[in-house]
């Protein structure tokens, strides 16, 4: 069963934030800007009526889960960032390794 944990950095009552192992659910995007987040963390969609845009590292899940509610989930580990125009994205470092013929691997 999910267990509720208190979150001292947020204005959300502790009964609304649920932990499933390391996965956090029912978080608010605005409260976690600048924090390191892991894949699987889930956020509720803001209800203020303002339009938001999801950038790299974030995904909108529509109608998933037992409650059938739309939610935003983290796909890449990194720091949650926001621009002035309500664009949320994950800052992360990705490396790409390319090999060529006759490369020696150590």
Wavefront OBJ file of the C-alpha trace (Angstrom):
o trace
v 0.000 0.000 0.000
v 1.242 3.547 -0.657
v 2.417 5.415 2.348
v 1.966 9.171 2.763
v 5.013 11.121 3.832
v 5.261 14.735 4.971
v 6.826 17.211 2.566
v 8.120 20.226 4.451
v 9.089 22.183 1.308
v 5.602 22.211 -0.178
v 2.257 23.827 0.540
v 0.462 20.560 -0.225
v -0.983 18.726 2.782
v 1.097 15.650 3.576
v -1.847 13.316 2.939
v -1.786 14.146 -0.788
v 1.837 13.247 -1.541
v 2.320 9.502 -1.902
v 5.554 7.541 -2.135
v 5.813 4.243 -3.974
v 9.380 3.318 -3.099
v 11.440 6.176 -4.540
v 8.636 7.336 -6.843
v 6.763 10.459 -5.748
v 3.215 11.122 -6.923
v 0.698 13.991 -6.876
v 3.328 16.748 -6.791
v 2.899 20.327 -8.064
v 5.312 21.448 -10.823
v 5.663 25.015 -9.544
v 6.859 23.871 -6.090
v 9.707 21.687 -7.396
v 11.447 23.980 -9.919
v 15.210 23.802 -9.327
v 15.084 20.396 -7.611
v 16.640 17.147 -8.790
v 13.908 14.718 -9.835
v 13.976 11.087 -10.901
v 12.118 9.226 -13.670
v 8.693 8.087 -12.529
v 7.909 11.105 -10.340
v 4.385 12.247 -11.182
v 2.810 15.708 -11.095
v -0.787 16.857 -11.175
v -1.792 19.122 -14.033
v -2.237 22.747 -12.854
v -5.883 23.783 -12.690
v -5.343 27.558 -12.776
v -6.331 27.617 -16.444
v -2.984 28.919 -17.644
v -1.358 27.094 -20.534
v 1.867 25.202 -19.848
v 4.249 23.587 -22.302
v 6.231 20.436 -21.561
v 9.768 20.281 -22.857
v 12.422 17.548 -22.953
v 12.349 15.044 -20.112
v 8.630 15.474 -19.300
v 5.693 13.500 -20.665
v 1.920 13.922 -20.446
v 0.090 10.692 -19.600
v -3.609 10.825 -20.415
v -6.019 8.515 -18.629
v -3.379 6.164 -17.189
v -3.675 4.462 -13.831
v -6.608 3.227 -11.816
v -8.067 6.719 -11.332
v -7.984 7.573 -15.066
v -6.585 11.064 -14.415
v -4.199 12.944 -16.703
v -0.778 13.531 -15.170
v 2.739 14.684 -16.010
v 5.623 12.279 -15.431
v 9.407 12.655 -15.450
v 11.236 10.662 -18.161
v 14.836 11.804 -17.597
v 16.650 12.368 -14.299
v 17.784 15.952 -13.849
v 16.844 19.384 -12.547
v 13.334 20.690 -13.242
v 13.482 24.124 -14.907
v 10.929 26.690 -16.026
v 11.053 29.641 -18.418
v 9.053 32.857 -18.078
v 6.535 31.630 -20.638
v 5.476 28.565 -18.563
v 7.669 26.050 -20.388
v 8.790 23.281 -18.038
v 11.720 21.015 -18.969
v 14.397 18.808 -17.423
v 18.029 19.877 -17.540
v 20.124 16.760 -17.863
v 23.446 15.722 -19.268
v 23.353 13.038 -21.956
v 26.445 11.532 -23.468
v 26.655 9.870 -26.827
v 29.499 7.476 -27.583
v 30.358 6.704 -31.158
v 32.712 3.930 -32.165
v 34.663 3.621 -35.355
v 36.291 0.703 -37.076
v 39.460 -0.481 -35.308
v 38.744 1.429 -32.087
v 40.366 -0.203 -29.057
v 38.123 -0.564 -26.029
v 39.874 -0.545 -22.672
l 1 2 3 4 5 6 7 8 9 10 11 12 13 14 15 16 17 18 19 20 21 22 23 24 25 26 27 28 29 30 31 32 33 34 35 36 37 38 39 40 41 42 43 44 45 46 47 48 49 50 51 52 53 54 55 56 57 58 59 60 61 62 63 64 65 66 67 68 69 70 71 72 73 74 75 76 77 78 79 80 81 82 83 84 85 86 87 88 89 90 91 92 93 94 95 96 97 98 99 100 101 102 103 104 105 106
